[in-house]
Amino acid sequence: MSEYDYLIIGGGEAANAAARGIREQDQNGSIGIISADTDGPYDRTALTKALWTDPDSTEQSILAGTDADTGATLLLNTTVKVIHRGSHEVSTSGGETIGYKKLLLAMGSVPTAISGSSDERIIAMRSLSDYRKIRELIADDKTAIVVGGGFIGTEIAASLASNDVDVTLIYPERVLGERSYPKVITDEIHQAYVDHGVRLVAGHLVDHAVIGSDGRPGVVLDDGSTYSAAVVIAGMSAKPALGLASEAGLDVDKGVLVDEHLRTSDPDIWAAGDIIEYRDAILGRTRIEHVDHARHSGATAGHSMAGSDEVYDYTPFFWSDIFDNGYEAIGRLDATLTTEVVDVDDGHVVYYLDDQSRPVGVLAWNVWDTMDRARQVLADAPTDREALRARIS
């Protein structure tokens, strides 16, 4: 049986940051990383953005080099089935038992698949291997269906359209982005997709996947209409991978519950990234899915596992790019809230206000390098509208 001083379950951004964090504190302890992925840790944001839009971005350039830089042992194509807390061991899908002294859970999220999507050309976008498959499928037939109007769906649809792919984007909202953004921004988003030739199918859910009479994959919508293309990409919601932690008897609510050091209810198990529910210094009790959070929480967990008393007091932000538009944001982006929109240069800063006129979210649309000021706005929570409008300009 192999055993590691530090064992990490999950092979994404949080795992990479944790391994580096461990090594900054402990130069000698052995590190094992168990990942269901076929590749070692890499920049996951590139899958829907840079690999399609930046000529200098390649599969090789986005690899994190975690094993080379930290000496960690990568156990790829491997899934942990059970955590044995009493004996400090895990059992894998291959029947192997691996011991640990300290364990980190960094399994991330599981993307929502389309019902009936067993065909390999119907892809729930998540991994580098998914990116490779999409590239392969559109090589000779440059058509794609993208399902979902969130981060993944809008980004991959925009990137494919920028590569001369005929894209159909299907989403449940009446207007793309209407759940998160005020009209001034949804108007710009809508026009950007129209200008790039994307076929927008609004206000519909996908009922199930099909294989058409032409042999191509497709989807049937809730109104019975059918669309087909060379590839169908599900870019819908994702759910945190909580099953392993829950089955191990750790405290779990909307995420794995952790303290300020990212330690779980088991003193020898930590958690980081998408799966954790924690108390943010500004946002309060929350769970966040984005790479900035994965990187910072992973680093803090690694430091803590290696003996540091560091606390996770960082408030992460998130971002997205859509054609020539992009944004950075912190907090709640809920269009049902009252919004205060300030024009800044060629962009907009949007403040989302609660029922007491306190800002609970900040969106900087085509406005950059404002997130430190946005954090301070949320921490101060000014209720005077004019004072608020002057905070980011």
C-alpha positions as CSV (number, residue, x, y, z in Angstrom):
1,M,0.0,0.0,0.0
2,S,1.3,3.4,-0.9
3,E,1.1,6.2,1.6
4,Y,1.6,10.0,1.4
5,D,2.2,12.7,4.0
6,Y,-0.3,14.8,2.0
7,L,-2.9,13.2,-0.2
8,I,-5.1,15.4,-2.5
9,I,-8.3,14.1,-4.1
10,G,-9.0,16.2,-7.2
11,G,-6.7,17.4,-10.0
12,G,-7.8,20.9,-10.8
13,E,-6.8,24.4,-9.9
14,A,-7.3,24.0,-6.1
15,A,-5.1,20.8,-6.1
16,N,-2.3,22.5,-8.0
17,A,-2.4,25.5,-5.6
18,A,-2.5,23.2,-2.6
19,A,0.5,21.2,-3.7
20,R,2.5,24.4,-4.2
21,G,1.2,25.7,-0.9
22,I,2.4,22.6,0.9
23,R,5.8,22.7,-0.7
24,E,6.2,26.3,0.4
25,Q,5.9,25.2,4.0
26,D,7.3,21.7,3.8
27,Q,10.1,20.9,1.4
28,N,10.2,17.2,2.1
29,G,6.8,15.7,2.8
30,S,5.4,13.4,0.1
31,I,2.4,14.6,-1.9
32,G,0.0,12.4,-3.8
33,I,-2.7,13.8,-6.2
34,I,-5.5,11.5,-7.2
35,S,-7.4,12.8,-10.2
36,A,-10.1,11.3,-12.5
37,D,-8.8,13.5,-15.3
38,T,-6.5,12.2,-18.0
39,D,-4.2,15.2,-17.7
40,G,-2.4,16.8,-14.8
41,P,-3.6,20.1,-13.4
42,Y,-4.1,22.9,-16.0
43,D,-5.7,26.3,-16.5
44,R,-9.3,25.3,-16.8
45,T,-10.4,28.8,-17.9
46,A,-8.5,28.3,-21.2
47,L,-10.9,25.5,-22.3
48,T,-13.6,28.0,-23.2
49,K,-11.4,31.1,-23.8
50,A,-7.7,31.2,-24.5
51,L,-7.3,27.9,-26.4
52,W,-9.8,29.3,-28.9
53,T,-8.9,33.0,-29.0
54,D,-5.2,33.3,-28.2
55,P,-2.7,32.0,-30.8
56,D,0.0,31.7,-28.1
57,S,-2.2,29.5,-25.9
58,T,-1.6,25.8,-26.4
59,E,-2.4,22.5,-24.6
60,Q,1.2,22.5,-23.4
61,S,1.2,26.1,-22.3
62,I,-1.8,25.7,-20.0
63,L,-0.4,22.7,-18.1
64,A,0.5,23.7,-14.6
65,G,3.5,21.5,-14.2
66,T,2.5,20.6,-10.7
67,D,4.4,17.3,-10.5
68,A,7.6,18.8,-11.9
69,D,7.5,21.8,-9.7
70,T,6.5,20.2,-6.4
71,G,7.6,16.6,-6.7
72,A,4.0,15.4,-6.3
73,T,3.0,12.0,-7.6
74,L,0.1,12.2,-10.0
75,L,-2.4,9.3,-10.0
76,L,-4.5,10.1,-13.1
77,N,-7.6,8.3,-14.5
78,T,-8.3,7.3,-10.9
79,T,-11.4,7.8,-8.8
80,V,-11.6,7.6,-5.0
81,K,-14.6,5.5,-4.0
82,V,-14.4,5.5,-0.2
83,I,-12.5,7.5,2.5
84,H,-11.7,5.4,5.5
85,R,-11.2,8.1,8.2
86,G,-10.4,5.7,11.0
87,S,-7.4,4.1,9.2
88,H,-6.4,7.2,7.2
89,E,-6.8,5.4,3.9
90,V,-8.8,5.8,0.7
91,S,-10.0,3.1,-1.7
92,T,-9.9,3.8,-5.4
93,S,-12.0,2.5,-8.3
94,G,-9.1,0.3,-9.3
95,G,-9.1,-1.5,-6.0
96,E,-6.0,0.2,-4.7
97,T,-5.7,1.4,-1.1
98,I,-3.7,4.6,-0.4
99,G,-2.8,5.9,3.0
100,Y,-2.5,9.5,4.1
101,K,-1.5,11.5,7.1
102,K,-3.4,14.6,6.0
103,L,-6.0,14.7,3.3
104,L,-7.4,17.5,1.1
105,L,-10.7,17.2,-0.7
106,A,-10.6,19.3,-3.9
107,M,-13.0,17.5,-6.3
108,G,-14.6,20.5,-7.8
109,S,-18.0,20.3,-9.5
110,V,-19.8,17.9,-11.8
111,P,-21.3,19.4,-14.9
112,T,-25.0,18.7,-15.7
113,A,-25.4,16.3,-18.6
114,I,-28.2,16.3,-21.2
115,S,-30.7,13.5,-20.7
116,G,-30.0,10.7,-23.2
117,S,-26.5,11.9,-23.9
118,S,-24.5,8.7,-24.2
119,D,-23.0,9.6,-27.6
120,E,-19.4,10.8,-27.3
121,R,-20.4,13.8,-29.6
122,I,-22.7,15.1,-26.8
123,I,-20.3,16.7,-24.3
124,A,-20.8,18.1,-20.9
125,M,-17.9,20.6,-21.1
126,R,-15.4,20.3,-18.3
127,S,-12.0,18.9,-19.2
128,L,-9.1,19.2,-21.6
129,S,-10.1,16.0,-23.2
130,D,-13.5,17.5,-23.9
131,Y,-11.8,20.4,-25.6
132,R,-9.8,18.0,-27.7
133,K,-12.9,16.1,-28.7
134,I,-14.7,19.3,-29.7
135,R,-11.7,20.4,-31.9
136,E,-11.8,17.0,-33.6
137,L,-15.6,17.0,-34.2
138,I,-15.7,20.5,-35.8
139,A,-12.7,19.9,-38.0
140,D,-14.7,18.9,-41.0
141,D,-18.2,20.0,-40.0
142,K,-18.0,23.4,-38.4
143,T,-21.4,23.4,-36.6
144,A,-22.2,23.2,-32.9
145,I,-25.1,23.4,-30.5
146,V,-24.4,24.9,-27.2
147,V,-26.9,24.5,-24.3
148,G,-26.9,26.9,-21.4
149,G,-26.6,30.6,-20.9
150,G,-24.2,30.7,-18.0
151,F,-20.4,31.0,-17.8
152,I,-19.5,27.9,-19.8
153,G,-22.3,28.1,-22.4
154,T,-21.8,31.7,-23.3
155,E,-18.0,31.5,-23.3
156,I,-17.7,28.4,-25.5
157,A,-20.4,29.7,-27.9
158,A,-18.6,33.0,-28.3
159,S,-15.2,31.2,-28.8
160,L,-16.6,28.8,-31.4
161,A,-18.3,31.6,-33.3
162,S,-15.0,33.5,-33.3
163,N,-13.5,30.4,-35.0
164,D,-16.0,30.5,-37.8
165,V,-18.2,27.7,-36.4
166,D,-22.0,27.9,-37.1
167,V,-23.3,28.0,-33.5
168,T,-26.8,27.6,-32.1
169,L,-27.0,28.7,-28.5
170,I,-30.1,27.4,-26.6
171,Y,-30.9,28.8,-23.1
172,P,-34.0,29.1,-20.9
173,E,-34.0,32.8,-20.3
174,R,-36.1,35.1,-22.4
175,V,-33.0,37.4,-22.8
176,L,-29.5,36.1,-22.5
177,G,-28.1,37.1,-19.1
178,E,-31.3,38.5,-17.8
179,R,-31.0,36.7,-14.4
180,S,-27.7,38.4,-13.7
181,Y,-27.4,41.7,-15.6
182,P,-29.4,44.9,-16.1
183,K,-30.9,45.7,-19.5
184,V,-28.0,48.0,-20.6
185,I,-25.7,45.0,-20.4
186,T,-28.0,42.3,-21.7
187,D,-28.6,44.5,-24.8
188,E,-24.9,44.6,-25.5
189,I,-24.6,40.8,-24.9
190,H,-27.4,40.0,-27.2
191,Q,-26.1,42.3,-30.0
192,A,-22.6,40.8,-29.7
193,Y,-24.0,37.3,-30.5
194,V,-26.2,38.5,-33.3
195,D,-23.3,40.4,-34.8
196,H,-21.2,37.2,-34.8
197,G,-23.9,35.1,-36.5
198,V,-24.8,33.0,-33.5
199,R,-28.4,31.6,-33.7
200,L,-30.1,32.4,-30.4
201,V,-32.8,30.1,-29.2
202,A,-34.2,31.8,-26.2
203,G,-36.8,30.7,-23.6
204,H,-36.4,26.9,-24.1
205,L,-35.1,23.9,-22.2
206,V,-33.6,20.9,-23.8
207,D,-35.8,17.8,-23.1
208,H,-33.3,15.2,-24.4
209,A,-30.5,14.4,-26.8
210,V,-31.1,12.5,-30.0
211,I,-29.2,11.2,-33.0
212,G,-30.7,12.6,-36.1
213,S,-31.5,10.8,-39.4
214,D,-28.3,12.3,-40.8
215,G,-26.3,10.5,-38.0
216,R,-25.4,13.8,-36.3
217,P,-26.1,14.4,-32.6
218,G,-28.9,16.8,-31.7
219,V,-31.4,17.9,-29.1
220,V,-35.1,18.0,-28.7
221,L,-36.5,21.0,-27.0
222,D,-39.5,21.4,-24.6
223,D,-41.6,22.6,-27.6
224,G,-40.7,19.5,-29.7
225,S,-38.4,21.4,-32.0
226,T,-35.1,19.6,-33.0
227,Y,-31.6,20.9,-33.7
228,S,-28.6,19.0,-34.8
229,A,-24.9,19.7,-35.5
230,A,-21.5,18.1,-35.5
231,V,-21.2,18.4,-31.7
232,V,-23.6,19.2,-28.8
233,I,-22.0,21.0,-25.9
234,A,-23.7,21.1,-22.5
235,G,-22.6,24.3,-20.8
236,M,-25.3,24.3,-18.1
237,S,-25.1,24.3,-14.3
238,A,-22.7,22.2,-12.3
239,K,-23.1,20.7,-8.8
240,P,-20.4,20.4,-6.2
241,A,-19.0,16.9,-5.8
242,L,-20.1,16.3,-2.2
243,G,-20.9,12.6,-2.3
244,L,-17.5,11.4,-1.1
245,A,-17.4,13.8,1.9
246,S,-21.0,13.1,2.8
247,E,-20.5,9.4,2.7
248,A,-17.3,9.8,4.9
249,G,-19.5,11.4,7.6
250,L,-18.0,14.9,7.3
251,D,-20.2,17.9,8.0
252,V,-21.9,18.9,4.7
253,D,-24.6,21.4,3.9
254,K,-24.6,23.3,0.6
255,G,-20.9,22.4,0.6
256,V,-18.3,20.7,2.8
257,L,-18.3,22.8,5.9
258,V,-14.8,24.2,6.8
259,D,-13.4,26.5,9.4
260,E,-11.2,29.6,8.8
261,H,-8.2,27.3,8.1
262,L,-10.3,25.2,5.6
263,R,-10.2,22.2,7.9
264,T,-13.3,20.0,7.9
265,S,-15.0,18.4,10.8
266,D,-12.2,15.8,10.7
267,P,-9.0,17.4,12.0
268,D,-6.9,15.5,9.4
269,I,-9.0,16.5,6.4
270,W,-9.1,19.8,4.6
271,A,-11.2,21.0,1.7
272,A,-10.9,23.7,-0.9
273,G,-12.4,25.1,-4.1
274,D,-15.9,24.7,-5.5
275,I,-17.0,22.2,-2.8
276,I,-16.5,24.2,0.3
277,E,-19.0,26.2,2.3
278,Y,-17.2,28.8,4.4
279,R,-17.6,32.2,6.0
280,D,-16.2,34.9,3.8
281,A,-14.9,38.0,5.5
282,I,-17.1,40.2,3.3
283,L,-19.8,38.1,1.8
284,G,-20.6,36.0,4.8
285,R,-21.5,32.3,4.7
286,T,-21.2,31.2,1.1
287,R,-20.0,28.7,-1.5
288,I,-18.3,30.0,-4.7
289,E,-17.5,28.3,-8.0
290,H,-14.7,30.0,-9.8
291,V,-11.0,29.7,-10.5
292,D,-9.9,32.6,-8.3
293,H,-11.5,31.0,-5.3
294,A,-10.0,27.6,-6.2
295,R,-6.5,29.0,-6.5
296,H,-6.6,31.1,-3.3
297,S,-8.4,28.5,-1.1
298,G,-6.2,25.8,-2.4
299,A,-3.0,27.7,-1.5
300,T,-4.4,28.4,2.0
301,A,-5.4,24.8,2.5
302,G,-1.9,23.7,1.5
303,H,-0.3,26.1,3.9
304,S,-2.6,25.0,6.7
305,M,-2.0,21.3,6.1
306,A,1.7,21.9,6.3
307,G,1.4,23.6,9.7
308,S,0.7,27.2,9.0
309,D,-1.9,29.0,11.1
310,E,-3.0,31.0,8.0
311,V,-6.7,31.8,7.7
312,Y,-8.7,32.1,4.5
313,D,-9.7,35.7,4.6
314,Y,-9.6,36.4,0.8
315,T,-12.8,37.5,-1.0
316,P,-12.6,36.0,-4.5
317,F,-13.8,37.6,-7.7
318,F,-15.0,36.0,-10.9
319,W,-14.7,37.1,-14.5
320,S,-15.8,36.2,-18.0
321,D,-15.0,37.1,-21.6
322,I,-17.6,37.3,-24.4
323,F,-16.2,38.3,-27.8
324,D,-14.7,41.8,-27.3
325,N,-16.6,42.2,-24.0
326,G,-15.6,41.1,-20.6
327,Y,-16.2,41.7,-16.9
328,E,-15.0,41.2,-13.4
329,A,-17.4,40.9,-10.4
330,I,-17.7,40.2,-6.7
331,G,-20.7,39.2,-4.7
332,R,-24.3,38.7,-5.8
333,L,-25.2,39.4,-9.4
334,D,-29.0,39.1,-9.2
335,A,-31.0,41.1,-11.6
336,T,-34.1,41.0,-9.3
337,L,-32.1,43.3,-6.9
338,T,-32.2,47.1,-7.3
339,T,-29.2,48.1,-9.5
340,E,-27.3,51.3,-9.7
341,V,-25.5,51.6,-13.1
342,V,-22.6,54.0,-13.6
343,D,-21.0,54.6,-17.0
344,V,-17.3,54.5,-16.8
345,D,-15.3,55.2,-20.0
346,D,-16.7,52.6,-22.6
347,G,-18.1,50.3,-19.9
348,H,-20.4,50.2,-16.9
349,V,-20.1,49.6,-13.2
350,V,-23.2,48.0,-11.7
351,Y,-23.9,48.0,-8.0
352,Y,-26.5,45.5,-6.8
353,L,-28.4,46.7,-3.7
354,D,-30.3,44.8,-1.0
355,D,-33.6,46.1,0.4
356,Q,-31.7,48.4,2.7
357,S,-29.8,50.0,-0.3
358,R,-26.6,48.3,0.8
359,P,-24.3,47.0,-2.1
360,V,-24.1,43.2,-2.1
361,G,-22.5,42.8,-5.5
362,V,-20.4,44.8,-7.9
363,L,-20.0,44.1,-11.7
364,A,-17.4,45.9,-13.8
365,W,-18.4,45.5,-17.4
366,N,-15.5,46.4,-19.7
367,V,-13.9,48.2,-16.8
368,W,-10.7,46.7,-15.4
369,D,-8.6,46.6,-12.3
370,T,-11.3,47.6,-9.9
371,M,-11.8,44.6,-7.8
372,D,-9.9,45.9,-4.8
373,R,-12.2,48.9,-4.8
374,A,-15.2,46.7,-5.3
375,R,-14.2,44.7,-2.2
376,Q,-14.0,47.8,-0.2
377,V,-17.4,49.0,-1.4
378,L,-19.0,45.7,-0.2
379,A,-17.1,45.9,3.1
380,D,-18.1,49.5,3.7
381,A,-21.7,49.0,2.3
382,P,-22.5,52.7,1.8
383,T,-26.2,53.4,1.4
384,D,-25.9,57.0,-0.1
385,R,-26.4,56.6,-3.8
386,E,-24.3,59.6,-4.9
387,A,-21.4,58.5,-2.6
388,L,-21.7,55.0,-4.0
389,R,-21.6,56.1,-7.6
390,A,-18.3,57.9,-7.0
391,R,-16.6,54.9,-5.5
392,I,-15.4,53.3,-8.8
393,S,-14.9,55.8,-11.6
